[in-house]
């Protein structure tokens, strides 16, 4: 009952994040297993309904991507779907079932009544994960690169309390091409058993409603393209200290006029003091401290403007 209630809660949060639920069969082909990282630990079905789907799935993502492709073939050009289901693996020679949640988004996000819009990207996927974790009372961070089938510069592992709980990002273009999926595909998958345990350990507390307004600053840093965005955000948060009320990475840019091999990471930060309204001089001092820390540790350059 406890697990069922948790899964229902997860479904509600994902629907609230703008996704539609689908339910798919738990069978997988060898191609599905390769897409999910390989056949190691996969469980073969003794009498499969279809010969080409002779395994139990180890990930929800391959099935979701096939559902997206079917929609595209039926002229449904945009999709934002999720599944909460079970994945299967052999652990120490014994079959294990684990609850999982995965989502896939492609096409146009926020088209509006006049059409247009923009393509779904990694930030939409990250937003879904952040909304889910916040709804569960959890704080997460991203770090590292999960590898294939993900785009190395637009994906990351999701961590809660330092423990990996999933992945989020965009699929590599070679993968979307092999699956006959045009454009970007933003996805994520989370281990719900680990999230359930983490959520159960959370102590619910209240916070005082802020009495003073925040000071918002948008800061863009030019860094080497190999520097992870998570490392920049971590150093920024540490440098800002207790006055930092919120921090959001809202843009990543590469190309002219930036130097080759570099990229710009733009953050929106809110600074707030609990006992007074911050003045511009105090906010400027925090920004200077952030810029100095990032320049010293990561070689980051604060862009003017």
C-alpha positions in Angstrom: 0.0 0.0 0.0 2.8 2.4 0.9 4.5 1.8 -2.5 1.3 2.1 -4.4 0.5 5.4 -2.8 4.0 6.7 -3.6 3.6 5.6 -7.3 0.3 7.4 -7.5 1.9 10.5 -6.1 4.6 10.3 -8.7 2.0 10.0 -11.5 0.2 13.0 -10.2 3.4 15.1 -10.1 4.3 14.1 -13.7 0.9 15.0 -15.0 1.1 18.3 -13.2 4.4 18.9 -15.0 2.6 18.7 -18.3 3.1 15.1 -19.3 0.6 12.5 -20.4 0.7 9.0 -19.1 1.0 5.9 -21.3 1.1 2.2 -20.4 3.3 -0.1 -22.4 4.1 -3.8 -22.5 7.1 -4.9 -20.4 8.8 -6.9 -23.2 12.0 -5.8 -25.0 13.9 -6.7 -28.1 17.7 -7.1 -28.3 17.8 -3.6 -29.9 15.9 -2.2 -26.9 18.5 -3.8 -24.6 21.3 -2.2 -26.5 19.7 1.2 -26.3 19.2 0.8 -22.6 22.9 0.0 -22.1 23.3 -3.7 -23.0 22.0 -7.1 -22.2 23.9 -7.7 -19.0 21.5 -8.7 -16.3 18.6 -8.9 -18.7 16.0 -11.7 -18.2 15.1 -13.9 -21.1 11.4 -14.9 -21.5 10.9 -18.7 -21.9 7.9 -18.4 -24.2 7.7 -14.9 -25.6 4.5 -13.7 -27.4 6.7 -12.4 -30.2 10.1 -13.9 -31.0 11.7 -10.4 -31.5 10.6 -9.3 -28.0 12.1 -12.2 -26.0 13.3 -10.2 -22.9 11.9 -8.4 -20.0 12.7 -4.7 -20.2 15.6 -3.2 -18.2 14.5 0.4 -18.9 11.3 2.2 -19.7 12.9 4.5 -22.3 13.0 2.2 -25.4 9.3 1.6 -25.2 8.6 5.3 -24.7 10.7 6.1 -27.7 8.8 3.6 -29.9 5.6 5.2 -28.7 6.9 8.6 -29.7 7.9 7.2 -33.2 4.4 5.7 -33.7 2.9 9.1 -32.9 5.1 10.8 -35.4 4.2 8.3 -38.1 0.6 9.3 -37.4 1.3 13.0 -37.9 1.4 13.8 -34.1 4.4 16.0 -34.3 4.8 16.9 -30.6 4.7 14.5 -27.7 5.4 14.7 -23.9 4.6 11.4 -22.4 5.7 9.3 -19.3 5.3 5.9 -17.9 5.5 4.6 -14.3 6.2 0.9 -14.5 8.4 -2.0 -13.6 11.9 -2.9 -14.9 13.6 -6.2 -14.5 17.1 -7.4 -13.9 19.1 -10.3 -12.6 20.9 -9.3 -9.4 23.3 -11.9 -7.9 21.6 -14.5 -10.2 18.1 -13.7 -8.9 15.4 -11.8 -10.8 14.6 -8.4 -9.3 11.7 -6.0 -10.1 12.1 -2.3 -9.5 9.6 0.6 -10.0 10.8 3.2 -12.4 9.5 6.4 -14.0 10.6 7.7 -17.4 9.5 10.4 -19.8 10.2 11.5 -23.4 9.5 14.9 -25.0 9.9 15.9 -28.6 8.5 18.4 -31.0 7.4 21.9 -30.0 7.1 23.1 -26.4 4.7 25.9 -25.5 3.3 26.4 -29.1 0.7 28.9 -28.0 -2.5 29.7 -29.9 -0.6 31.2 -32.8 1.7 28.3 -33.3 5.4 28.7 -33.3 7.1 27.8 -30.1 10.5 26.2 -29.5 11.8 22.6 -29.6 11.9 20.6 -26.3 15.4 20.5 -24.9 17.5 19.4 -21.9 16.2 22.3 -19.8 12.6 21.0 -20.2 13.7 17.6 -19.1 15.6 19.0 -16.2 12.5 21.0 -15.2 10.4 17.9 -15.1 12.9 16.2 -12.8 13.2 19.3 -10.5 9.4 19.5 -10.3 9.1 15.8 -9.4 11.8 16.0 -6.7 10.4 19.2 -5.2 7.0 17.6 -5.1 8.5 14.7 -3.1 10.3 17.1 -0.7 13.7 16.2 -2.1 16.6 18.2 -3.3 18.6 16.9 -6.3 21.7 17.8 -8.2 23.2 16.8 -11.5 26.7 15.7 -12.3 28.7 13.4 -14.6 27.8 12.2 -18.0 25.7 9.0 -18.4 27.1 8.0 -21.8 25.2 6.4 -24.7 22.4 6.9 -25.7 22.7 10.5 -24.3 24.3 13.6 -25.8 27.5 14.1 -23.9 27.0 17.9 -23.6 23.3 17.9 -22.8 22.8 15.1 -20.2 23.7 14.3 -16.7 23.1 11.9 -13.9 20.6 12.9 -11.2 21.8 12.6 -7.6 19.8 12.8 -4.4 21.9 13.0 -1.2 24.9 12.0 -3.2 23.3 8.8 -4.5 22.5 8.3 -8.2 18.8 8.0 -8.8 18.5 8.5 -12.5 19.5 10.3 -15.7 18.2 13.3 -17.6 19.1 14.9 -20.9 18.8 14.8 -24.7 19.5 11.8 -26.8 22.5 11.8 -29.0 21.7 12.8 -32.6 23.0 9.4 -34.0 20.6 7.6 -31.7 17.6 9.7 -32.7 18.6 9.2 -36.4 18.8 5.5 -36.0 15.3 5.5 -34.4 13.9 7.7 -37.2 13.1 10.5 -34.7 13.5 13.9 -36.2 14.9 16.8 -34.1 15.7 16.8 -30.4 14.4 14.3 -28.0 14.6 15.2 -24.2 14.2 12.3 -21.8 14.7 11.2 -18.2 14.5 8.0 -16.2 14.4 7.7 -12.4 14.7 4.8 -10.0 11.5 5.1 -7.9 12.6 2.7 -5.2 15.6 4.9 -4.4 13.4 8.0 -4.5 10.8 6.3 -2.3 13.4 5.6 0.4 14.8 9.1 0.2 11.4 10.7 0.5 10.5 8.5 3.5 13.6 9.8 5.3 12.6 13.4 4.7 11.6 15.3 7.8 8.8 17.8 6.9 9.5 21.2 8.3 8.0 24.6 7.8 9.8 27.8 6.6 9.0 31.3 7.5 7.4 33.3 4.7 10.1 35.8 3.5 9.4 39.4 4.7 11.8 41.2 2.3 12.0 41.1 -1.4 14.9 39.4 -3.3 17.4 41.1 -5.5 17.6 39.3 -8.9 20.8 39.2 -11.0 21.4 37.4 -14.3 25.0 36.3 -14.7 26.6 34.7 -17.7 30.0 33.0 -17.4 32.3 31.9 -20.3 34.0 28.6 -19.5 35.8 25.9 -21.2 33.3 23.6 -23.0 34.6 20.7 -20.9 33.6 22.3 -17.6 30.3 20.7 -16.3 27.5 23.2 -15.7 27.0 21.4 -12.3 30.5 22.3 -11.3 29.9 26.0 -12.1 26.6 26.0 -10.2 28.1 24.3 -7.2 30.9 26.9 -7.0 28.4 29.7 -7.5 26.2 28.5 -4.7 29.2 28.1 -2.3 30.5 31.6 -3.1 27.1 33.3 -2.7 26.6 31.8 0.7 23.6 32.3 2.9 22.2 35.2 0.9 21.5 33.0 -2.1 17.7 32.3 -2.2 17.5 30.7 -5.7 19.7 29.8 -8.6 18.6 28.7 -12.0 20.6 27.8 -15.1 18.5 29.3 -17.9 20.7 29.4 -21.0 23.7 27.6 -22.6 25.3 29.1 -25.6 28.2 28.1 -27.9 29.4 29.8 -31.1 30.5 33.3 -32.3 31.3 35.7 -30.8 32.7 33.2 -28.2 36.1 31.6 -28.6 36.1 28.1 -30.1 36.0 25.4 -27.4 34.2 27.7 -24.9 30.5 28.1 -24.0 28.4 30.6 -22.0 26.4 29.5 -19.0 23.8 32.0 -17.9 22.3 31.8 -14.3 19.5 33.8 -12.8 20.1 34.2 -9.0 17.9 35.7 -6.3 19.7 37.2 -3.3 17.7 37.8 -0.1 18.4 38.6 3.5 16.1 37.4 6.3 16.2 40.6 8.3 16.5 43.5 5.8 16.1 44.5 2.2 19.4 44.0 0.4 21.0 47.1 -1.2 22.7 47.2 -4.6 26.1 47.5 -3.0 25.6 44.3 -1.0 24.3 42.4 -4.1 27.3 43.7 -6.1 29.7 42.4 -3.5 28.1 39.0 -3.7 28.4 39.0 -7.5 32.0 40.1 -7.2 32.7 37.2 -4.8 31.0 34.7 -7.2 33.0 36.0 -10.2 36.3 35.8 -8.3 35.6 32.3 -7.0 34.6 31.0 -10.5 37.6 32.7 -12.2 40.0 31.2 -9.7 38.7 27.7 -9.5 37.2 27.2 -13.0 38.8 29.8 -15.2 35.3 31.3 -15.7 34.9 34.8 -17.2 31.9 37.0 -16.3 30.4 38.4 -19.5 29.5 42.0 -19.5 26.0 43.2 -20.3 
